[in-house]
């Protein structure tokens, strides 16, 4: 009985490719779930910007940038009249009554985010 080495290498390559694809899919799903959870938590704790007369508030201005395959950015698009992001003023300004509220919420969310991400499955889910 003879074994063709090239067939074995091709089989191994195909199996590794399947595992790799499954890991990337699993990471993507968990990453999306985690970022949406964090976005919802930030929306829930963000004060409404009562100083503006328009309908665009800080609470409704969170967005997720998923331009890159395994990287997500959560940010807020609301700017003050001087062009500074309102969240930066709320989070970092010395006289802000909300100073540090996002950092505290992020720290509070870490266990749940770790729970969402959990372990990565290597199994074929197709």
N, CA, C and O atoms as a GROMACS GRO file, in nm:
protein
  504
    1UNK      N    1   0.085  -0.117   0.000
    1UNK     CA    2   0.000   0.000   0.000
    1UNK      C    3   0.089   0.124   0.000
    1UNK      O    4   0.178   0.138   0.084
    2UNK      N    5   0.065   0.211  -0.094
    2UNK     CA    6   0.145   0.332  -0.100
    2UNK      C    7   0.058   0.454  -0.069
    2UNK      O    8  -0.060   0.460  -0.103
    3UNK      N    9   0.121   0.550  -0.003
    3UNK     CA   10   0.052   0.674   0.034
    3UNK      C   11   0.115   0.787  -0.047
    3UNK      O   12   0.237   0.805  -0.048
    4UNK      N   13   0.030   0.860  -0.113
    4UNK     CA   14   0.076   0.974  -0.192
    4UNK      C   15   0.094   1.094  -0.098
    4UNK      O   16  -0.003   1.145  -0.043
    5UNK      N   17   0.216   1.137  -0.079
    5UNK     CA   18   0.248   1.247   0.012
    5UNK      C   19   0.179   1.377  -0.031
    5UNK      O   20   0.129   1.452   0.053
    6UNK      N   21   0.177   1.403  -0.160
    6UNK     CA   22   0.117   1.530  -0.205
    6UNK      C   23  -0.032   1.534  -0.175
    6UNK      O   24  -0.086   1.640  -0.145
    7UNK      N   25  -0.101   1.417  -0.183
    7UNK     CA   26  -0.243   1.412  -0.147
    7UNK      C   27  -0.261   1.442   0.002
    7UNK      O   28  -0.354   1.512   0.042
    8UNK      N   29  -0.172   1.386   0.082
    8UNK     CA   30  -0.180   1.411   0.227
    8UNK      C   31  -0.154   1.556   0.260
    8UNK      O   32  -0.221   1.613   0.346
    9UNK      N   33  -0.059   1.617   0.192
    9UNK     CA   34  -0.031   1.761   0.214
    9UNK      C   35  -0.149   1.846   0.170
    9UNK      O   36  -0.184   1.943   0.237
   10UNK      N   37  -0.209   1.809   0.058
   10UNK     CA   38  -0.324   1.886   0.009
   10UNK      C   39  -0.441   1.872   0.108
   10UNK      O   40  -0.509   1.970   0.137
   11UNK      N   41  -0.463   1.751   0.158
   11UNK     CA   42  -0.571   1.730   0.255
   11UNK      C   43  -0.546   1.814   0.381
   11UNK      O   44  -0.636   1.881   0.431
   12UNK      N   45  -0.421   1.811   0.431
   12UNK     CA   46  -0.386   1.888   0.550
   12UNK      C   47  -0.405   2.038   0.525
   12UNK      O   48  -0.458   2.109   0.610
   13UNK      N   49  -0.362   2.084   0.409
   13UNK     CA   50  -0.379   2.224   0.373
   13UNK      C   51  -0.528   2.262   0.373
   13UNK      O   52  -0.566   2.366   0.426
   14UNK      N   53  -0.612   2.178   0.313
   14UNK     CA   54  -0.756   2.204   0.307
   14UNK      C   55  -0.818   2.207   0.447
   14UNK      O   56  -0.901   2.292   0.477
   15UNK      N   57  -0.777   2.114   0.532
   15UNK     CA   58  -0.831   2.110   0.668
   15UNK      C   59  -0.790   2.234   0.749
   15UNK      O   60  -0.870   2.291   0.822
   16UNK      N   61  -0.664   2.274   0.735
   16UNK     CA   62  -0.617   2.395   0.804
   16UNK      C   63  -0.689   2.519   0.753
   16UNK      O   64  -0.720   2.610   0.831
   17UNK      N   65  -0.715   2.524   0.625
   17UNK     CA   66  -0.790   2.637   0.567
   17UNK      C   67  -0.930   2.643   0.624
   17UNK      O   68  -0.980   2.751   0.656
   18UNK      N   69  -0.997   2.527   0.638
   18UNK     CA   70  -1.132   2.522   0.698
   18UNK      C   71  -1.129   2.573   0.842
   18UNK      O   72  -1.212   2.654   0.882
   19UNK      N   73  -1.033   2.524   0.920
   19UNK     CA   74  -1.021   2.566   1.060
   19UNK      C   75  -0.997   2.716   1.067
   19UNK      O   76  -1.058   2.786   1.148
   20UNK      N   77  -0.908   2.765   0.983
   20UNK     CA   78  -0.877   2.908   0.980
   20UNK      C   79  -1.001   2.989   0.947
   20UNK      O   80  -1.029   3.089   1.013
   21UNK      N   81  -1.076   2.949   0.846
   21UNK     CA   82  -1.199   3.019   0.809
   21UNK      C   83  -1.300   3.018   0.923
   21UNK      O   84  -1.366   3.119   0.951
   22UNK      N   85  -1.313   2.902   0.990
   22UNK     CA   86  -1.407   2.892   1.102
   22UNK      C   87  -1.367   2.983   1.218
   22UNK      O   88  -1.453   3.045   1.280
   23UNK      N   89  -1.238   2.990   1.246
   23UNK     CA   90  -1.191   3.076   1.355
   23UNK      C   91  -1.220   3.223   1.322
   23UNK      O   92  -1.267   3.297   1.408
   24UNK      N   93  -1.191   3.263   1.199
   24UNK     CA   94  -1.216   3.402   1.159
   24UNK      C   95  -1.365   3.435   1.166
   24UNK      O   96  -1.401   3.543   1.213
   25UNK      N   97  -1.451   3.344   1.121
   25UNK     CA   98  -1.596   3.366   1.130
   25UNK      C   99  -1.640   3.377   1.276
   25UNK      O  100  -1.719   3.466   1.310
   26UNK      N  101  -1.590   3.289   1.360
   26UNK     CA  102  -1.626   3.289   1.501
   26UNK      C  103  -1.580   3.418   1.570
   26UNK      O  104  -1.655   3.477   1.648
   27UNK      N  105  -1.459   3.461   1.540
   27UNK     CA  106  -1.407   3.585   1.598
   27UNK      C  107  -1.494   3.702   1.553
   27UNK      O  108  -1.530   3.788   1.634
   28UNK      N  109  -1.528   3.707   1.427
   28UNK     CA  110  -1.608   3.816   1.373
   28UNK      C  111  -1.745   3.825   1.439
   28UNK      O  112  -1.790   3.934   1.476
   29UNK      N  113  -1.811   3.712   1.455
   29UNK     CA  114  -1.943   3.709   1.520
   29UNK      C  115  -1.933   3.757   1.663
   29UNK      O  116  -2.013   3.840   1.707
   30UNK      N  117  -1.836   3.706   1.736
   30UNK     CA  118  -1.819   3.744   1.877
   30UNK      C  119  -1.776   3.889   1.891
   30UNK      O  120  -1.821   3.959   1.982
   31UNK      N  121  -1.691   3.934   1.802
   31UNK     CA  122  -1.646   4.072   1.804
   31UNK      C  123  -1.764   4.167   1.778
   31UNK      O  124  -1.777   4.269   1.846
   32UNK      N  125  -1.849   4.134   1.681
   32UNK     CA  126  -1.967   4.216   1.652
   32UNK      C  127  -2.064   4.218   1.769
   32UNK      O  128  -2.119   4.323   1.803
   33UNK      N  129  -2.083   4.105   1.831
   33UNK     CA  130  -2.172   4.098   1.947
   33UNK      C  131  -2.117   4.181   2.062
   33UNK      O  132  -2.193   4.253   2.128
   34UNK      N  133  -1.988   4.172   2.087
   34UNK     CA  134  -1.925   4.247   2.196
   34UNK      C  135  -1.932   4.398   2.172
   34UNK      O  136  -1.961   4.474   2.264
   35UNK      N  137  -1.904   4.442   2.049
   35UNK     CA  138  -1.904   4.586   2.021
   35UNK      C  139  -2.046   4.642   2.027
   35UNK      O  140  -2.066   4.756   2.070
   36UNK      N  141  -2.145   4.563   1.985
   36UNK     CA  142  -2.284   4.610   1.995
   36UNK      C  143  -2.328   4.617   2.141
   36UNK      O  144  -2.401   4.709   2.179
   37UNK      N  145  -2.284   4.522   2.222
   37UNK     CA  146  -2.313   4.526   2.365
   37UNK      C  147  -2.254   4.653   2.426
   37UNK      O  148  -2.324   4.725   2.499
   38UNK      N  149  -2.127   4.682   2.398
   38UNK     CA  150  -2.062   4.801   2.453
   38UNK      C  151  -2.131   4.928   2.402
   38UNK      O  152  -2.152   5.022   2.479
   39UNK      N  153  -2.165   4.932   2.275
   39UNK     CA  154  -2.235   5.048   2.219
   39UNK      C  155  -2.367   5.071   2.293
   39UNK      O  156  -2.398   5.184   2.331
   40UNK      N  157  -2.444   4.966   2.314
   40UNK     CA  158  -2.572   4.979   2.385
   40UNK      C  159  -2.551   5.026   2.528
   40UNK      O  160  -2.629   5.107   2.579
   41UNK      N  161  -2.448   4.976   2.595
   41UNK     CA  162  -2.419   5.020   2.732
   41UNK      C  163  -2.383   5.168   2.734
   41UNK      O  164  -2.429   5.242   2.821
   42UNK      N  165  -2.300   5.210   2.640
   42UNK     CA  166  -2.262   5.352   2.632
   42UNK      C  167  -2.384   5.439   2.603
   42UNK      O  168  -2.398   5.546   2.662
   43UNK      N  169  -2.470   5.395   2.513
   43UNK     CA  170  -2.593   5.470   2.483
   43UNK      C  171  -2.678   5.484   2.610
   43UNK      O  172  -2.730   5.591   2.639
   44UNK      N  173  -2.690   5.375   2.685
   44UNK     CA  174  -2.773   5.377   2.806
   44UNK      C  175  -2.722   5.474   2.912
   44UNK      O  176  -2.802   5.534   2.983
   45UNK      N  177  -2.591   5.490   2.924
   45UNK     CA  178  -2.538   5.574   3.032
   45UNK      C  179  -2.503   5.716   2.988
   45UNK      O  180  -2.475   5.801   3.072
   46UNK      N  181  -2.504   5.742   2.858
   46UNK     CA  182  -2.467   5.874   2.808
   46UNK      C  183  -2.580   5.972   2.834
   46UNK      O  184  -2.695   5.947   2.796
   47UNK      N  185  -2.548   6.084   2.898
   47UNK     CA  186  -2.651   6.186   2.922
   47UNK      C  187  -2.699   6.248   2.790
   47UNK      O  188  -2.623   6.255   2.694
   48UNK      N  189  -2.824   6.291   2.787
   48UNK     CA  190  -2.876   6.361   2.670
   48UNK      C  191  -2.818   6.502   2.672
   48UNK      O  192  -2.807   6.565   2.777
   49UNK      N  193  -2.781   6.550   2.556
   49UNK     CA  194  -2.720   6.682   2.542
   49UNK      C  195  -2.830   6.788   2.534
   49UNK      O  196  -2.876   6.823   2.425
   50UNK      N  197  -2.873   6.837   2.650
   50UNK     CA  198  -2.983   6.932   2.655
   50UNK      C  199  -2.945   7.073   2.609
   50UNK      O  200  -3.033   7.156   2.587
   51UNK      N  201  -2.817   7.101   2.594
   51UNK     CA  202  -2.772   7.236   2.558
   51UNK      C  203  -2.790   7.264   2.409
   51UNK      O  204  -2.774   7.378   2.365
   52UNK      N  205  -2.823   7.163   2.331
   52UNK     CA  206  -2.841   7.185   2.188
   52UNK      C  207  -2.988   7.194   2.154
   52UNK      O  208  -3.073   7.138   2.224
   53UNK      N  209  -3.018   7.262   2.047
   53UNK     CA  210  -3.156   7.275   2.003
   53UNK      C  211  -3.188   7.182   1.887
   53UNK      O  212  -3.304   7.166   1.850
   54UNK      N  213  -3.085   7.121   1.829
   54UNK     CA  214  -3.112   7.030   1.718
   54UNK      C  215  -3.145   6.890   1.770
   54UNK      O  216  -3.140   6.864   1.890
   55UNK      N  217  -3.179   6.803   1.677
   55UNK     CA  218  -3.223   6.669   1.718
   55UNK      C  219  -3.108   6.569   1.728
   55UNK      O  220  -3.130   6.453   1.763
   56UNK      N  221  -2.986   6.612   1.699
   56UNK     CA  222  -2.872   6.521   1.707
   56UNK      C  223  -2.813   6.529   1.847
   56UNK      O  224  -2.758   6.633   1.886
   57UNK      N  225  -2.824   6.423   1.921
   57UNK     CA  226  -2.773   6.420   2.057
   57UNK      C  227  -2.654   6.324   2.066
   57UNK      O  228  -2.636   6.238   1.980
   58UNK      N  229  -2.576   6.342   2.170
   58UNK     CA  230  -2.462   6.254   2.192
   58UNK      C  231  -2.508   6.109   2.201
   58UNK      O  232  -2.443   6.019   2.146
   59UNK      N  233  -2.618   6.085   2.267
   59UNK     CA  234  -2.671   5.951   2.290
   59UNK      C  235  -2.698   5.877   2.158
   59UNK      O  236  -2.681   5.755   2.150
   60UNK      N  237  -2.738   5.951   2.056
   60UNK     CA  238  -2.776   5.888   1.930
   60UNK      C  239  -2.667   5.895   1.824
   60UNK      O  240  -2.691   5.864   1.708
   61UNK      N  241  -2.547   5.935   1.864
   61UNK     CA  242  -2.440   5.957   1.767
   61UNK      C  243  -2.327   5.855   1.774
   61UNK      O  244  -2.218   5.881   1.722
   62UNK      N  245  -2.350   5.742   1.837
   62UNK     CA  246  -2.248   5.637   1.842
   62UNK      C  247  -2.246   5.560   1.711
   62UNK      O  248  -2.352   5.529   1.655
   63UNK      N  249  -2.128   5.531   1.662
   63UNK     CA  250  -2.113   5.451   1.541
   63UNK      C  251  -1.999   5.352   1.559
   63UNK      O  252  -1.910   5.370   1.641
   64UNK      N  253  -2.006   5.246   1.480
   64UNK     CA  254  -1.901   5.144   1.480
   64UNK      C  255  -1.834   5.146   1.344
   64UNK      O  256  -1.901   5.139   1.241
   65UNK      N  257  -1.702   5.154   1.344
   65UNK     CA  258  -1.625   5.146   1.221
   65UNK      C  259  -1.569   5.004   1.214
   65UNK      O  260  -1.491   4.962   1.300
   66UNK      N  261  -1.609   4.932   1.112
   66UNK     CA  262  -1.561   4.795   1.094
   66UNK      C  263  -1.488   4.780   0.960
   66UNK      O  264  -1.503   4.681   0.890
   67UNK      N  265  -1.410   4.882   0.928
   67UNK     CA  266  -1.335   4.885   0.803
   67UNK      C  267  -1.237   4.768   0.792
   67UNK      O  268  -1.213   4.716   0.683
   68UNK      N  269  -1.180   4.728   0.906
   68UNK     CA  270  -1.080   4.622   0.905
   68UNK      C  271  -1.143   4.491   0.952
   68UNK      O  272  -1.238   4.491   1.030
   69UNK      N  273  -1.089   4.381   0.905
   69UNK     CA  274  -1.150   4.249   0.927
   69UNK      C  275  -1.166   4.212   1.074
   69UNK      O  276  -1.273   4.165   1.114
   70UNK      N  277  -1.065   4.230   1.155
   70UNK     CA  278  -1.074   4.188   1.295
   70UNK      C  279  -1.054   4.303   1.393
   70UNK      O  280  -1.011   4.282   1.506
   71UNK      N  281  -1.085   4.426   1.348
   71UNK     CA  282  -1.073   4.543   1.435
   71UNK      C  283  -1.202   4.623   1.424
   71UNK      O  284  -1.251   4.648   1.314
   72UNK      N  285  -1.256   4.664   1.538
   72UNK     CA  286  -1.375   4.748   1.540
   72UNK      C  287  -1.345   4.872   1.624
   72UNK      O  288  -1.280   4.864   1.728
   73UNK      N  289  -1.393   4.986   1.576
   73UNK     CA  290  -1.379   5.111   1.651
   73UNK      C  291  -1.518   5.162   1.685
   73UNK      O  292  -1.604   5.172   1.598
   74UNK      N  293  -1.540   5.193   1.811
   74UNK     CA  294  -1.664   5.254   1.858
   74UNK      C  295  -1.634   5.400   1.884
   74UNK      O  296  -1.543   5.432   1.961
   75UNK      N  297  -1.710   5.488   1.823
   75UNK     CA  298  -1.685   5.630   1.840
   75UNK      C  299  -1.816   5.707   1.836
   75UNK      O  300  -1.922   5.650   1.806
   76UNK      N  301  -1.809   5.834   1.866
   76UNK     CA  302  -1.926   5.920   1.868
   76UNK      C  303  -1.899   6.038   1.774
   76UNK      O  304  -1.792   6.097   1.778
   77UNK      N  305  -1.997   6.070   1.691
   77UNK     CA  306  -1.978   6.172   1.588
   77UNK      C  307  -2.021   6.312   1.630
   77UNK      O  308  -2.000   6.408   1.555
   78UNK      N  309  -2.079   6.326   1.747
   78UNK     CA  310  -2.131   6.457   1.791
   78UNK      C  311  -2.017   6.551   1.824
   78UNK      O  312  -1.931   6.520   1.906
   79UNK      N  313  -2.017   6.669   1.759
   79UNK     CA  314  -1.914   6.769   1.783
   79UNK      C  315  -1.974   6.894   1.848
   79UNK      O  316  -2.089   6.930   1.822
   80UNK      N  317  -1.895   6.957   1.933
   80UNK     CA  318  -1.935   7.086   1.991
   80UNK      C  319  -1.918   7.192   1.882
   80UNK      O  320  -1.860   7.165   1.777
   81UNK      N  321  -1.968   7.311   1.908
   81UNK     CA  322  -1.958   7.420   1.810
   81UNK      C  323  -1.814   7.451   1.770
   81UNK      O  324  -1.789   7.496   1.658
   82UNK      N  325  -1.720   7.428   1.860
   82UNK     CA  326  -1.580   7.454   1.831
   82UNK      C  327  -1.510   7.336   1.762
   82UNK      O  328  -1.389   7.341   1.740
   83UNK      N  329  -1.586   7.231   1.727
   83UNK     CA  330  -1.531   7.118   1.655
   83UNK      C  331  -1.473   7.008   1.741
   83UNK      O  332  -1.427   6.907   1.688
   84UNK      N  333  -1.473   7.025   1.872
   84UNK     CA  334  -1.421   6.923   1.963
   84UNK      C  335  -1.531   6.818   1.986
   84UNK      O  336  -1.647   6.855   2.007
   85UNK      N  337  -1.497   6.690   1.982
   85UNK     CA  338  -1.598   6.588   2.010
   85UNK      C  339  -1.660   6.608   2.150
   85UNK      O  340  -1.588   6.622   2.249
   86UNK      N  341  -1.792   6.609   2.154
   86UNK     CA  342  -1.864   6.633   2.280
   86UNK      C  343  -1.826   6.528   2.384
   86UNK      O  344  -1.813   6.560   2.503
   87UNK      N  345  -1.810   6.404   2.341
   87UNK     CA  346  -1.772   6.299   2.437
   87UNK      C  347  -1.638   6.327   2.502
   87UNK      O  348  -1.620   6.299   2.620
   88UNK      N  349  -1.544   6.383   2.427
   88UNK     CA  350  -1.414   6.418   2.486
   88UNK      C  351  -1.432   6.523   2.595
   88UNK      O  352  -1.370   6.515   2.701
   89UNK      N  353  -1.518   6.621   2.569
   89UNK     CA  354  -1.543   6.725   2.670
   89UNK      C  355  -1.609   6.664   2.794
   89UNK      O  356  -1.572   6.697   2.907
   90UNK      N  357  -1.705   6.577   2.772
   90UNK     CA  358  -1.774   6.514   2.885
   90UNK      C  359  -1.681   6.423   2.965
   90UNK      O  360  -1.685   6.421   3.088
   91UNK      N  361  -1.599   6.350   2.894
   91UNK     CA  362  -1.514   6.248   2.957
   91UNK      C  363  -1.389   6.307   3.023
   91UNK      O  364  -1.346   6.257   3.127
   92UNK      N  365  -1.331   6.412   2.964
   92UNK     CA  366  -1.199   6.457   3.010
   92UNK      C  367  -1.193   6.598   3.067
   92UNK      O  368  -1.096   6.631   3.135
   93UNK      N  369  -1.292   6.682   3.041
   93UNK     CA  370  -1.284   6.820   3.090
   93UNK      C  371  -1.285   6.823   3.243
   93UNK      O  372  -1.363   6.752   3.306
   94UNK      N  373  -1.198   6.905   3.300
   94UNK     CA  374  -1.184   6.913   3.446
   94UNK      C  375  -1.316   6.945   3.515
   94UNK      O  376  -1.344   6.891   3.622
   95UNK      N  377  -1.396   7.033   3.456
   95UNK     CA  378  -1.521   7.076   3.521
   95UNK      C  379  -1.642   6.994   3.478
   95UNK      O  380  -1.755   7.028   3.515
   96UNK      N  381  -1.622   6.890   3.403
   96UNK     CA  382  -1.734   6.809   3.356
   96UNK      C  383  -1.793   6.726   3.470
   96UNK      O  384  -1.720   6.657   3.541
   97UNK      N  385  -1.926   6.733   3.489
   97UNK     CA  386  -1.989   6.649   3.591
   97UNK      C  387  -1.990   6.501   3.552
   97UNK      O  388  -2.019   6.414   3.634
   98UNK      N  389  -1.956   6.474   3.427
   98UNK     CA  390  -1.958   6.335   3.376
   98UNK      C  391  -1.818   6.279   3.360
   98UNK      O  392  -1.802   6.171   3.303
   99UNK      N  393  -1.718   6.349   3.408
   99UNK     CA  394  -1.578   6.309   3.389
   99UNK      C  395  -1.555   6.162   3.424
   99UNK      O  396  -1.587   6.117   3.535
  100UNK      N  397  -1.499   6.088   3.328
  100UNK     CA  398  -1.466   5.948   3.351
  100UNK      C  399  -1.580   5.849   3.337
  100UNK      O  400  -1.561   5.731   3.366
  101UNK      N  401  -1.698   5.894   3.293
  101UNK     CA  402  -1.812   5.801   3.291
  101UNK      C  403  -1.795   5.688   3.189
  101UNK      O  404  -1.839   5.576   3.214
  102UNK      N  405  -1.731   5.715   3.077
  102UNK     CA  406  -1.709   5.608   2.978
  102UNK      C  407  -1.605   5.508   3.025
  102UNK      O  408  -1.624   5.388   3.007
  103UNK      N  409  -1.497   5.555   3.084
  103UNK     CA  410  -1.392   5.465   3.134
  103UNK      C  411  -1.451   5.373   3.241
  103UNK      O  412  -1.425   5.253   3.241
  104UNK      N  413  -1.531   5.430   3.332
  104UNK     CA  414  -1.594   5.348   3.437
  104UNK      C  415  -1.686   5.244   3.376
  104UNK      O  416  -1.685   5.127   3.417
  105UNK      N  417  -1.766   5.285   3.278
  105UNK     CA  418  -1.859   5.190   3.215
  105UNK      C  419  -1.783   5.081   3.140
  105UNK      O  420  -1.821   4.964   3.144
  106UNK      N  421  -1.676   5.119   3.071
  106UNK     CA  422  -1.595   5.020   3.001
  106UNK      C  423  -1.539   4.918   3.101
  106UNK      O  424  -1.545   4.797   3.076
  107UNK      N  425  -1.486   4.965   3.212
  107UNK     CA  426  -1.433   4.874   3.314
  107UNK      C  427  -1.543   4.783   3.367
  107UNK      O  428  -1.520   4.664   3.391
  108UNK      N  429  -1.663   4.838   3.387
  108UNK     CA  430  -1.775   4.756   3.434
  108UNK      C  431  -1.819   4.652   3.331
  108UNK      O  432  -1.869   4.546   3.368
  109UNK      N  433  -1.799   4.683   3.203
  109UNK     CA  434  -1.841   4.593   3.095
  109UNK      C  435  -1.739   4.484   3.062
  109UNK      O  436  -1.773   4.387   2.995
  110UNK      N  437  -1.617   4.499   3.109
  110UNK     CA  438  -1.512   4.403   3.072
  110UNK      C  439  -1.550   4.257   3.098
  110UNK      O  440  -1.529   4.173   3.010
  111UNK      N  441  -1.604   4.222   3.216
  111UNK     CA  442  -1.638   4.080   3.237
  111UNK      C  443  -1.742   4.028   3.137
  111UNK      O  444  -1.731   3.914   3.091
  112UNK      N  445  -1.840   4.109   3.103
  112UNK     CA  446  -1.941   4.065   3.008
  112UNK      C  447  -1.881   4.052   2.867
  112UNK      O  448  -1.915   3.960   2.793
  113UNK      N  449  -1.793   4.145   2.831
  113UNK     CA  450  -1.728   4.138   2.700
  113UNK      C  451  -1.642   4.012   2.694
  113UNK      O  452  -1.642   3.941   2.593
  114UNK      N  453  -1.568   3.984   2.801
  114UNK     CA  454  -1.488   3.861   2.804
  114UNK      C  455  -1.577   3.737   2.795
  114UNK      O  456  -1.540   3.638   2.733
  115UNK      N  457  -1.693   3.743   2.858
  115UNK     CA  458  -1.789   3.633   2.851
  115UNK      C  459  -1.843   3.616   2.709
  115UNK      O  460  -1.859   3.503   2.662
  116UNK      N  461  -1.870   3.727   2.641
  116UNK     CA  462  -1.919   3.720   2.502
  116UNK      C  463  -1.812   3.660   2.412
  116UNK      O  464  -1.841   3.572   2.331
  117UNK      N  465  -1.690   3.707   2.425
  117UNK     CA  466  -1.582   3.660   2.339
  117UNK      C  467  -1.548   3.515   2.372
  117UNK      O  468  -1.530   3.432   2.283
  118UNK      N  469  -1.538   3.485   2.502
  118UNK     CA  470  -1.518   3.348   2.547
  118UNK      C  471  -1.406   3.276   2.475
  118UNK      O  472  -1.297   3.331   2.456
  119UNK      N  473  -1.434   3.154   2.434
  119UNK     CA  474  -1.336   3.074   2.362
  119UNK      C  475  -1.373   3.069   2.214
  119UNK      O  476  -1.490   3.087   2.178
  120UNK      N  477  -1.278   3.046   2.134
  120UNK     CA  478  -1.299   3.040   1.989
  120UNK      C  479  -1.316   2.894   1.948
  120UNK      O  480  -1.238   2.807   1.987
  121UNK      N  481  -1.419   2.869   1.869
  121UNK     CA  482  -1.448   2.732   1.824
  121UNK      C  483  -1.368   2.700   1.700
  121UNK      O  484  -1.355   2.783   1.610
  122UNK      N  485  -1.315   2.579   1.696
  122UNK     CA  486  -1.243   2.532   1.578
  122UNK      C  487  -1.331   2.442   1.490
  122UNK      O  488  -1.289   2.399   1.382
  123UNK      N  489  -1.452   2.413   1.538
  123UNK     CA  490  -1.540   2.320   1.467
  123UNK      C  491  -1.602   2.384   1.344
  123UNK      O  492  -1.625   2.505   1.339
  124UNK      N  493  -1.628   2.302   1.245
  124UNK     CA  494  -1.694   2.345   1.123
  124UNK      C  495  -1.842   2.364   1.156
  124UNK      O  496  -1.908   2.270   1.199
  125UNK      N  497  -1.893   2.484   1.136
  125UNK     CA  498  -2.033   2.513   1.171
  125UNK      C  499  -2.123   2.514   1.048
  125UNK      O  500  -2.239   2.554   1.057
  126UNK      N  501  -2.072   2.472   0.935
  126UNK     CA  502  -2.152   2.473   0.811
  126UNK      C  503  -2.228   2.347   0.793
  126UNK      O  504  -2.299   2.331   0.694
   0.00000   0.00000   0.00000
